[in-house]
Amino acid sequence: MESEICSKVGKCPLFNGHLLKRSGSEESYKNLFCRAGKEKWSSCMRYQTSEKVGMCADWILPNSSLTIEQIVQKMKEKGELVV
């Protein structure tokens, strides 16, 4: 049976309480993305960024309006991603 929880939760600072100051927001993201099955967690921009470049910057939220290409470019500009 396929897991209903994202495979990246073990290392995700958002899931593990290290990114957002309001725990209510954190729980909402967890329920909407991390615990909602593969279709939902695979749409998470943190998950997609990690899959694309092997890591995810802390400023990226699951529902970011930026595309993966824009996120990667911004990470490069900030020096968070060295290519």
C-alpha positions in Angstrom: 0.0 0.0 0.0 1.3 3.4 -1.0 2.1 5.8 1.9 -0.2 8.7 2.5 2.7 10.7 3.9 5.3 12.5 1.9 8.6 10.6 1.6 10.5 13.7 2.5 9.0 14.5 5.9 12.0 13.2 7.8 14.2 16.0 6.5 11.6 18.7 5.8 12.0 21.7 8.2 8.5 22.7 7.5 7.1 19.4 8.6 9.4 19.2 11.6 8.4 22.6 13.0 11.5 24.6 12.1 10.2 27.1 9.5 6.9 28.8 10.5 6.3 30.6 13.7 2.5 29.9 13.7 1.9 26.3 14.4 -1.6 26.6 12.9 -0.2 27.4 9.5 2.3 24.6 9.8 -0.5 22.1 10.6 -2.6 23.3 7.7 0.3 22.8 5.3 0.9 19.3 6.7 -2.7 18.4 6.3 -3.1 19.9 2.8 0.2 18.5 1.4 2.4 16.2 3.6 -0.4 13.9 4.8 -2.8 14.1 1.9 -1.5 11.3 -0.4 1.0 11.3 -3.3 -1.1 13.4 -5.6 -1.0 16.3 -3.1 2.5 16.0 -1.7 4.0 15.6 -5.2 2.3 19.0 -6.0 4.2 20.6 -3.1 6.8 23.1 -4.4 9.2 22.1 -1.6 9.0 18.5 -2.7 9.3 19.4 -6.4 12.3 21.6 -5.8 14.0 18.9 -3.7 13.4 16.4 -6.5 14.8 18.8 -9.1 18.0 20.1 -7.3 18.4 17.9 -4.3 17.5 20.4 -1.7 15.0 23.1 -0.9 15.5 26.6 0.5 13.7 27.6 3.7 11.8 30.5 2.0 9.8 28.1 -0.3 6.4 27.1 0.8 4.4 24.2 -0.4 1.9 26.4 -2.3 4.5 28.8 -3.8 3.2 30.6 -6.9 6.6 30.5 -8.5 7.5 27.8 -11.0 10.3 25.4 -10.4 12.4 27.3 -12.9 11.8 30.6 -11.1 12.6 29.0 -7.7 15.8 27.5 -9.0 16.8 30.8 -10.5 16.1 32.7 -7.3 18.0 30.1 -5.3 21.0 30.7 -7.7 20.7 34.4 -7.3 20.7 34.2 -3.5 23.7 31.9 -3.6 21.7 29.0 -2.1 22.3 26.8 -5.1 25.7 26.4 -6.8 25.7 24.9 -10.2 
